[in-house]
């Protein structure tokens, strides 16, 4: 059985929000760039009880358009890709640190 790499908690919160609120990878990236808190999405995504509110994906798109002047991010990366990139950087950093320690 393959051992699955554990995703850091700061990324896992976003993965959970993506699944719970049925958001796309682009919506999650837009929300992250806007500095939104995924734990507070429940307040924003209450458009069924409060009809004047826009659905969460539409709300994120509107705010992103106002802030950045474009409808989508240029390069959409999934949370899983970001976690992999961070893990790779961490491994390289520790490798450099070990080499530096051995060289001294």
C-alpha positions as CSV (number, residue, x, y, z in Angstrom):
1,X,0.0,0.0,0.0
2,X,1.4,3.4,-1.0
3,X,2.0,5.8,1.8
4,X,0.2,9.0,0.9
5,X,2.0,12.3,1.7
6,X,0.3,14.3,4.4
7,X,-0.8,17.7,3.3
8,X,0.1,20.5,5.8
9,X,-2.8,21.8,7.9
10,X,-2.7,25.3,6.3
11,X,-3.4,23.7,2.9
12,X,-5.8,21.1,4.3
13,X,-8.2,23.8,5.4
14,X,-8.4,25.0,1.8
15,X,-9.0,21.5,0.5
16,X,-11.8,21.0,2.9
17,X,-13.4,24.3,2.0
18,X,-13.1,23.4,-1.7
19,X,-15.0,20.2,-1.1
20,X,-17.6,21.6,1.3
21,X,-18.6,24.6,-0.8
22,X,-18.1,23.0,-4.2
23,X,-15.5,25.5,-5.4
24,X,-13.0,25.1,-8.3
25,X,-9.3,25.3,-8.0
26,X,-9.4,28.8,-9.6
27,X,-11.9,30.0,-6.9
28,X,-9.7,28.7,-4.1
29,X,-6.7,30.4,-5.6
30,X,-8.6,33.7,-6.0
31,X,-9.8,33.5,-2.4
32,X,-6.3,32.9,-1.2
33,X,-4.9,35.8,-3.2
34,X,-7.7,38.0,-1.7
35,X,-6.6,36.9,1.8
36,X,-10.0,35.3,2.6
37,X,-10.3,33.0,5.6
38,X,-11.8,29.6,4.6
39,X,-13.2,29.1,8.1
40,X,-15.4,32.1,7.6
41,X,-16.9,30.9,4.3
42,X,-20.1,29.7,6.1
43,X,-21.0,33.3,6.8
44,X,-20.5,34.3,3.2
45,X,-22.1,31.3,1.6
46,X,-25.5,31.7,3.1
47,X,-27.3,32.8,0.0
48,X,-30.2,30.3,0.4
49,X,-31.4,31.8,3.7
50,X,-30.3,35.4,2.8
51,X,-31.3,35.8,-0.9
52,X,-29.6,39.2,-1.3
53,X,-26.2,37.5,-0.9
54,X,-24.5,36.1,-4.0
55,X,-23.4,32.5,-4.1
56,X,-19.9,32.1,-2.8
57,X,-18.2,31.4,-6.2
58,X,-19.9,34.5,-7.7
59,X,-18.9,36.6,-4.7
60,X,-15.3,35.5,-4.9
61,X,-15.2,36.3,-8.7
62,X,-16.7,39.8,-8.1
63,X,-14.3,40.7,-5.4
64,X,-11.3,39.4,-7.4
65,X,-12.4,41.4,-10.4
66,X,-12.7,44.6,-8.3
67,X,-9.3,44.1,-6.6
68,X,-7.2,42.8,-9.5
69,X,-9.1,43.9,-12.6
70,X,-9.2,40.4,-14.2
71,X,-11.6,37.6,-14.0
72,X,-9.2,34.7,-13.3
73,X,-5.6,34.2,-12.1
74,X,-3.0,33.9,-14.8
75,X,-1.6,30.6,-13.5
76,X,-4.0,28.4,-11.6
77,X,-2.3,25.9,-9.3
78,X,-4.1,23.4,-7.1
79,X,-3.5,23.2,-3.4
80,X,-2.0,19.8,-3.8
81,X,0.5,21.3,-6.3
82,X,1.4,24.1,-3.8
83,X,1.9,21.5,-1.0
84,X,4.2,19.5,-3.3
85,X,6.2,22.6,-4.2
86,X,6.6,23.6,-0.6
87,X,7.7,20.0,0.4
88,X,10.3,20.1,-2.4
89,X,11.6,23.4,-1.2
90,X,11.8,22.2,2.3
91,X,13.7,19.1,1.3
92,X,16.2,21.2,-0.7
93,X,16.6,23.6,2.2
94,X,17.4,20.8,4.6
95,X,19.8,19.2,2.1
96,X,21.7,22.5,1.7
97,X,21.7,22.8,5.5
98,X,23.2,19.3,5.9
99,X,25.8,20.0,3.2
100,X,26.8,23.3,4.9
101,X,27.0,21.5,8.3
102,X,29.3,18.8,6.8
103,X,31.5,21.3,5.0
104,X,32.3,23.3,8.2
